[in-house]
Amino acid sequence: MNITLDHILAGISAGGQYALIAIGYTMVYGILRLINFAHGDVFMVAGLIMVYISASSLPIYVSIPIVLLGTVLLGFLIERAAYKPLRSAPRMSVMISAIGVSYLLQNLALYITGGLPKPYPAIPWISDSITIFGATTKRVTVITPVVVIGLVVVLVLLIQKTKIGMAMRAVSKDFETSQLMGIKINSVISVTFIIGSFLAAVGSLLYFSSYQSVIPTSGALPGLKAFVAAVFGGIGSIPGAVVGAFIIGICENLIKASTEMSIFSDAFTFALLIVVLLVKPTGLFGEKVIDKV
């Protein structure tokens, strides 16, 4: 096995990108007890928005805010159109709706792009190559963990120190009681989707700067890996999602360093999920749920 600094840096970077998607999964689950299967496709749409916005020759300082705002709007519209009408429906109905939204976004992307890979524009500065201790990599690889840690700190402060954060914590603990206490449930849920979509958009900027092309299924595998990271860390726990994502990203890239085992790098993620569910079903940071009778 030829493990180099390149693989370690790539693993940390990939883990950070998975973390930004995983936080969206874990926040929505924490409040709605819903796995938003369309979240990975929102991440993919953010990449396509950047592709088409850059084609209009807008400067990068205009393109990036448009991508962020467009993705946030998409997340908000998905929640209002696909999930809000099913608020009192059985959980299975909401899950089927989430799967439907996922396939809808993929097929719309297929129609718009014709299924052809769309080259992702090089973002000045973060797409530049740099050398660290003899290892050549892109600057995005180095700044990704810094951006992720910064955003997680801001998010934790928002949840712990603000009124909307207090409402989010209350709703995650007891949905029905929070409603009776006068908390505006719909507003809390919308804010949750907005935050998750914003983080997915940031993740797409970092991810596609490394992979350089977008196809309609680009969000499927990163979305699944981010979901596994959320479960691994303890779904519903933001620190757990981040830790789980970094572990998966680093292990995945270390496996790629092995010529014989590199083909199993993606399979490792799902094998890890099986092991975690067998050994500790609640994940690393998950709380044990006690059912009242």
C-alpha positions in Angstrom: 0.0 0.0 0.0 1.5 3.3 -1.1 -0.1 5.9 1.2 1.0 9.4 0.4 0.2 12.8 1.7 -1.9 13.3 -1.5 -4.3 10.6 -0.3 -4.5 11.9 3.2 -5.2 15.4 2.0 -7.8 14.1 -0.5 -9.4 12.1 2.3 -9.8 15.1 4.6 -11.1 17.2 1.7 -13.7 14.5 0.7 -14.7 14.1 4.3 -15.4 17.8 4.6 -17.5 17.8 1.5 -19.5 14.7 2.7 -19.9 16.5 6.0 -21.7 19.5 4.5 -24.2 17.2 2.8 -24.5 14.9 5.9 -25.5 17.9 8.1 -28.5 18.5 5.9 -29.6 14.9 6.3 -29.1 14.9 10.0 -30.9 18.2 10.6 -34.0 17.3 8.6 -34.1 13.9 10.4 -33.7 15.5 13.8 -36.8 17.6 13.3 -39.1 15.6 10.9 -37.7 12.1 11.4 -37.5 12.1 7.6 -34.6 10.9 5.4 -34.6 13.5 2.7 -33.5 11.3 -0.2 -33.6 14.3 -2.6 -30.8 16.1 -0.7 -28.0 14.6 -2.8 -29.8 15.8 -5.9 -30.1 19.3 -4.5 -26.3 19.1 -4.3 -26.2 18.1 -7.9 -28.5 20.9 -9.0 -26.3 23.4 -7.3 -23.4 22.2 -9.5 -25.5 22.6 -12.7 -26.6 26.1 -11.6 -22.9 27.0 -11.4 -22.3 25.5 -14.8 -25.0 27.5 -16.6 -24.4 30.7 -14.6 -20.7 30.7 -15.5 -21.7 30.2 -19.2 -23.4 33.6 -19.1 -19.9 35.2 -18.4 -21.0 36.7 -15.0 -18.0 37.4 -12.7 -17.4 34.8 -10.1 -18.3 37.1 -7.2 -21.8 37.3 -8.7 -22.1 33.6 -9.8 -21.4 32.1 -6.4 -24.1 34.1 -4.5 -26.6 33.2 -7.3 -25.7 29.5 -6.8 -26.2 29.7 -3.1 -29.5 31.6 -3.3 -30.8 29.4 -6.1 -30.0 26.2 -4.1 -31.6 27.7 -1.0 -34.7 28.6 -3.0 -34.9 25.0 -4.4 -34.7 23.5 -1.0 -37.4 25.8 0.3 -39.7 25.0 -2.6 -39.2 21.3 -2.2 -40.2 21.4 1.4 -43.3 23.5 0.7 -44.4 21.6 -2.4 -43.5 18.0 -1.5 -43.3 17.7 2.3 -45.6 20.4 3.9 -48.8 19.0 2.4 -47.9 15.6 3.9 -47.2 16.9 7.4 -49.9 14.7 9.0 -49.6 11.8 6.6 -48.0 8.5 7.5 -44.2 8.6 7.5 -44.1 6.1 4.6 -45.9 8.6 2.4 -43.4 11.3 3.1 -40.5 9.0 2.4 -42.1 8.0 -1.0 -42.5 11.7 -1.8 -38.8 12.3 -1.0 -37.8 9.5 -3.4 -40.1 11.0 -6.0 -38.5 14.4 -5.7 -35.1 12.8 -6.1 -36.1 11.1 -9.4 -37.8 14.3 -10.6 -34.7 16.3 -10.1 -32.5 13.7 -11.8 -34.8 13.5 -14.8 -35.1 17.2 -15.1 -31.3 17.5 -15.1 -31.2 14.7 -17.7 -33.7 16.6 -19.9 -31.8 19.9 -19.6 -28.3 18.5 -20.1 -29.1 15.7 -22.5 -27.2 13.3 -20.1 -23.9 14.8 -21.2 -21.2 15.7 -18.6 -21.1 19.4 -18.2 -17.6 20.8 -17.4 -17.5 22.7 -14.1 -15.8 26.1 -14.3 -12.5 26.7 -12.6 -13.1 28.9 -9.6 -10.2 31.4 -9.2 -7.8 30.8 -6.4 -9.4 27.7 -4.9 -8.9 25.7 -8.1 -5.2 26.7 -8.3 -2.6 23.9 -7.6 -0.3 24.2 -4.6 2.6 22.1 -3.2 2.6 20.9 0.4 5.6 19.0 1.7 6.3 17.8 -1.8 2.6 16.8 -2.5 0.9 18.7 -5.3 -2.8 19.3 -4.8 -5.5 21.9 -5.4 -6.0 24.7 -2.9 -9.6 23.6 -2.5 -8.3 20.4 -0.8 -6.6 22.4 1.9 -9.4 25.0 2.5 -12.3 22.5 2.6 -11.7 21.4 6.2 -11.3 25.0 7.3 -14.5 26.0 5.6 -16.4 23.0 7.1 -15.2 23.6 10.6 -16.0 27.3 10.3 -19.5 26.6 9.1 -20.1 24.0 11.8 -19.1 26.4 14.5 -21.5 29.1 13.1 -24.3 26.5 12.9 -23.8 25.2 16.4 -23.8 28.8 17.7 -27.0 29.5 15.8 -28.7 26.4 17.2 -27.5 27.1 20.8 -27.7 30.9 21.0 -30.5 32.1 18.9 -34.3 32.0 19.2 -34.8 30.0 16.0 -32.1 27.6 17.2 -34.0 27.1 20.5 -37.2 26.5 18.5 -35.3 23.9 16.4 -34.1 22.1 19.5 -37.5 22.1 21.0 -39.1 20.7 17.8 -36.5 18.0 17.6 -37.2 16.9 21.2 -41.0 16.9 21.0 -42.8 17.9 17.8 -46.4 17.9 19.1 -45.6 19.7 22.4 -43.7 22.4 20.6 -46.7 23.0 18.4 -48.9 23.4 21.4 -46.5 25.8 23.0 -46.9 28.2 20.0 -43.7 27.5 18.1 -44.3 28.1 14.4 -43.5 24.6 13.2 -43.6 25.4 9.4 -41.1 28.2 9.8 -38.7 26.0 11.8 -38.9 23.3 9.2 -38.4 25.8 6.3 -35.3 27.3 8.1 -33.9 23.7 8.5 -34.3 23.0 4.8 -32.8 26.4 3.9 -29.7 25.8 6.1 -29.3 22.2 4.7 -29.6 23.5 1.1 -27.1 26.3 1.8 -24.5 23.8 3.1 -25.2 21.5 0.2 -24.5 24.4 -2.2 -21.2 25.2 -0.5 -20.3 21.5 -0.6 -21.0 21.4 -4.3 -18.7 24.4 -4.9 -15.9 22.6 -3.1 -16.7 19.1 -4.5 -17.0 19.9 -8.2 -13.9 22.2 -8.1 -12.1 18.8 -7.6 -14.1 16.6 -10.0 -14.6 19.2 -12.7 -17.8 17.8 -14.4 -21.5 17.4 -13.5 -23.9 14.8 -14.7 -27.6 14.2 -13.6 -26.5 11.4 -11.2 -23.5 13.3 -9.7 -25.4 13.7 -6.4 -26.3 10.1 -6.0 -23.1 8.5 -4.6 -22.0 11.6 -2.6 -25.5 11.8 -1.2 -25.5 8.1 -0.2 -22.0 8.4 1.4 -23.1 11.5 3.3 -26.2 9.6 4.5 -24.0 6.7 5.7 -21.8 9.3 7.5 -24.9 10.7 9.3 -25.9 7.3 10.4 -22.4 6.3 11.4 -22.0 9.5 13.5 -25.5 9.1 14.9 -28.2 10.6 12.8 -29.7 13.7 14.4 -26.3 14.7 15.8 -24.4 17.4 13.9 -21.0 16.7 15.4 -21.6 13.0 14.7 -22.3 13.7 11.1 -19.1 15.7 10.7 -16.9 13.1 12.5 -18.5 10.3 10.5 -18.0 12.1 7.2 -14.3 12.8 7.9 -13.7 9.1 8.9 -15.4 7.9 5.7 -13.6 10.3 3.5 -10.1 9.5 4.9 -10.7 5.7 5.0 -12.0 5.8 1.4 -9.0 7.6 0.1 -6.5 5.4 2.0 -8.1 2.4 0.4 -7.7 4.0 -3.0 -3.9 4.1 -2.2 -3.9 0.4 -2.5 -3.7 -0.9 -6.0 -5.3 -4.2 -5.1 -8.1 -2.8 -3.0 -8.9 0.5 -4.7 -11.8 -1.0 -6.6 -13.5 -1.5 -3.2 -13.2 2.1 -2.0 -16.9 2.8 -2.5 -18.0 -0.6 -1.2 -16.1 0.1 2.1 -18.6 2.9 2.9 -21.6 0.6 2.8 -19.8 -2.2 4.6 -19.0 0.2 7.4 -22.7 1.1 7.6 -23.6 -2.6 8.1 -20.9 -3.0 10.8 -22.1 0.1 12.7 -25.7 -0.9 12.6 -24.8 -4.3 13.9 -22.5 -3.1 16.7 -24.0 0.3 17.6 -27.3 1.0 15.8 -27.5 4.6 17.2 -24.1 5.5 15.8 -21.1 7.0 17.5 -22.9 10.1 19.0 -26.5 8.9 18.7 -28.7 8.9 21.8 -30.5 5.7 22.8 -34.2 6.0 22.2 -36.5 4.8 24.9 -40.0 4.0 23.7 -42.7 4.9 26.2 -45.6 2.5 26.7 
